[in-house]
Amino acid sequence: MYSVHPVNDTSDREARLTLELLDAIERRSDVSQRHLARQMGVALGLANSYLKRCAKKGFVKIREAPANRYLYYLTPKGFAEKARLTGQFLSTSLTFYRQAGEACTVIYLQCVRDEWTRLILCGVSDLAEIAYMRALESQIDVVGVFDPSGKRTQFFGKPVWQTWNACGGADAFVITEMQQPLKLYNELADSVDTQRILVPSVLGIDGLISGAQQQTTADQSP
């Protein structure tokens, strides 16, 4: 699975990195800071900063070991914080899954009314997986995925295209890119009728798109 957080703000990132650090220490007390950095996917200096922060908050206890090594242990407070963060992320994941599923269902009902049955998903992500699963429950045929920044060639047995010219024909396009959905929307808008670019409400960019369209209309007015 991919990241399930539709909004990658600073607080979400800090919570995720803290959880990954606490989880790594719980599994292995003699973990090195370099290993922690790899587990967290950050630079060594940032991993060290998070480790010190967790120690200062009383989540982690540090003990010296032979050969200039250190051992790290979760304190009772650290176990409690790990449990809290785990529950928080689980709740966020389940909430996102429900909201994303409902948003896809709304889009598919619209597609069926408009007789748009062949769709291309735009962006490989958790949202794309949810969109594909919901399509199986409807009269929608996902013919493939357009993912210009990805490297995959298959997605649930469907082709993944990195270039627009390689894409097959479709009635409409569903934005499922989660990292930069507005950027991909704008790229598609240069080649596709925007009425056929469908954006799940869970992405939260409807207002930005509407505002941009109104500005464009105003600029074109005499």
C-alpha positions in Angstrom: 0.0 0.0 0.0 1.0 3.6 -0.4 0.6 6.5 1.9 -3.0 6.8 3.0 -2.8 10.4 4.1 -4.4 12.8 1.6 -2.8 15.8 3.2 0.9 15.7 3.9 1.2 18.5 6.3 4.0 19.0 8.8 2.2 17.6 11.8 1.3 14.4 9.9 4.9 13.9 8.9 6.2 14.5 12.4 3.7 12.0 13.9 4.6 9.4 11.2 8.3 9.8 11.8 7.9 9.6 15.5 5.8 6.4 15.2 8.4 4.8 12.9 11.2 5.6 15.3 9.4 4.2 18.3 8.4 1.1 16.4 12.0 0.5 15.2 13.3 0.8 18.8 10.6 -1.5 20.2 11.6 -4.2 17.7 15.4 -3.8 18.3 17.0 -2.0 21.2 20.5 -2.2 19.7 19.5 -0.4 16.6 22.0 2.1 15.2 21.0 5.6 14.3 22.0 4.9 10.7 19.5 2.1 10.7 16.9 4.3 12.3 17.4 6.8 9.5 16.9 4.2 6.9 13.7 2.9 8.6 12.4 6.5 8.8 13.5 7.4 5.3 15.3 10.5 6.4 18.8 11.9 6.7 20.9 10.7 9.6 20.9 14.2 11.2 17.1 14.3 11.2 16.8 10.8 12.7 19.2 11.9 15.5 17.1 15.0 16.1 13.9 12.9 16.4 15.7 10.5 18.7 16.8 13.3 21.0 13.3 14.8 21.0 11.8 11.5 22.0 14.3 11.1 24.7 13.6 14.6 26.0 9.9 13.8 26.1 10.5 10.7 28.1 9.5 8.3 25.3 12.9 6.7 24.9 15.7 5.8 27.4 19.3 5.7 26.1 22.0 3.6 27.7 25.7 3.3 26.8 26.9 -0.1 25.6 30.5 -1.4 25.0 32.4 -0.3 21.9 31.0 3.2 21.9 27.5 1.9 21.2 24.1 2.8 22.6 21.0 0.8 23.5 17.6 2.4 23.2 14.5 1.4 25.1 10.9 2.5 25.1 9.7 3.8 28.4 6.1 3.1 29.6 5.4 6.7 28.4 7.0 5.7 25.0 4.8 2.6 24.7 1.7 4.7 25.5 2.7 7.3 22.8 3.3 4.5 20.3 -0.2 3.1 21.0 -1.7 6.5 20.7 -0.1 7.3 17.4 -0.9 3.8 16.0 -4.6 4.3 16.9 -4.5 7.8 15.3 -3.1 6.6 12.0 -5.5 3.6 12.0 -8.4 5.9 12.5 -7.1 8.2 9.8 -6.7 5.3 7.4 -10.2 3.9 8.0 -11.7 7.4 7.7 -9.9 8.1 4.4 -10.8 4.7 3.0 -14.5 5.3 3.7 -14.5 8.9 2.4 -12.5 7.8 -0.7 -14.9 5.0 -1.4 -17.9 7.2 -1.1 -16.3 9.9 -3.4 -15.6 7.3 -6.1 -19.1 5.9 -5.9 -20.5 9.5 -6.5 -18.2 9.8 -9.5 -19.2 6.5 -10.9 -22.9 7.2 -10.6 -22.3 10.4 -12.6 -20.4 8.4 -15.2 -23.1 5.8 -15.6 -25.7 8.6 -16.1 -23.5 10.2 -18.7 -22.8 6.8 -20.3 -19.0 7.1 -19.6 -18.1 3.5 -18.8 -14.5 3.4 -19.9 -12.2 5.3 -17.5 -8.5 6.0 -17.0 -7.2 6.5 -13.5 -4.6 9.2 -13.2 -2.0 8.4 -10.6 -1.0 5.1 -8.9 -1.8 5.5 -5.2 -4.0 4.2 -2.4 -6.9 6.2 -3.9 -6.3 4.4 -7.2 -6.6 1.1 -5.5 -9.9 2.2 -3.8 -11.2 3.6 -7.1 -10.4 0.3 -8.9 -12.1 -1.8 -6.3 -15.2 0.4 -6.4 -15.2 0.1 -10.2 -15.5 -3.7 -9.9 -18.8 -3.1 -8.0 -20.2 -0.8 -10.7 -20.7 -0.7 -14.4 -17.3 1.0 -14.9 -14.4 -0.4 -16.8 -11.0 0.9 -15.8 -8.9 0.5 -18.9 -5.6 1.6 -17.4 -3.7 4.2 -15.4 -1.8 7.3 -16.5 1.1 7.8 -14.1 3.7 10.1 -15.7 6.0 10.1 -12.6 5.8 6.3 -11.9 7.8 3.3 -13.0 5.2 0.6 -12.8 3.9 -1.0 -16.0 1.0 -2.9 -14.5 -1.7 -2.1 -11.9 -4.1 -4.9 -11.0 -3.5 -6.4 -14.4 -4.2 -3.1 -16.2 -1.5 -1.2 -18.2 0.2 1.8 -16.7 1.3 4.6 -19.1 4.0 7.1 -18.4 3.3 9.2 -21.5 0.0 10.7 -22.6 0.4 9.6 -26.2 0.6 5.9 -25.0 -2.8 6.1 -23.2 -5.7 4.1 -24.6 -9.0 5.7 -25.4 -11.4 6.5 -22.6 -14.6 8.3 -21.9 -13.3 10.2 -18.8 -10.3 10.5 -16.5 -10.3 10.2 -12.7 -7.6 12.0 -10.7 -6.1 9.5 -8.3 -2.7 11.1 -7.8 -2.4 12.0 -4.1 0.9 13.9 -3.9 0.3 16.6 -6.5 -3.2 16.1 -7.8 -3.7 19.7 -8.9 -0.5 19.6 -10.9 -1.7 16.5 -12.8 -5.1 18.0 -13.2 -3.6 21.0 -14.9 -1.5 18.8 -17.2 -4.5 16.9 -18.3 -6.5 20.0 -18.8 -4.2 21.0 -21.6 -5.2 17.8 -23.6 -8.7 16.8 -22.3 -12.1 18.5 -22.0 -12.1 19.5 -18.3 -15.7 18.2 -18.1 -14.3 14.8 -18.5 -11.6 15.1 -15.8 -13.3 13.9 -12.6 -11.8 14.7 -9.2 -12.8 12.7 -6.1 -13.9 15.2 -3.4 -11.5 13.5 -0.9 -8.6 15.1 -2.6 -9.8 18.5 -1.4 -8.8 20.5 -4.5 -12.3 21.2 -5.9 -12.1 24.8 -4.6 -8.7 25.4 -6.1 -9.9 24.1 -9.5 -13.1 26.2 -9.4 -11.1 29.3 -8.4 -8.6 28.8 -11.2 -11.5 28.3 -13.8 -13.2 31.5 -12.6 -9.9 33.4 -12.9 -9.4 32.1 -16.4 -12.9 33.2 -17.4 -12.3 36.6 -15.9 -9.0 37.0 -17.8 -10.7 36.1 -21.1 -13.6 38.6 -20.6 -13.3 41.8 -22.7 
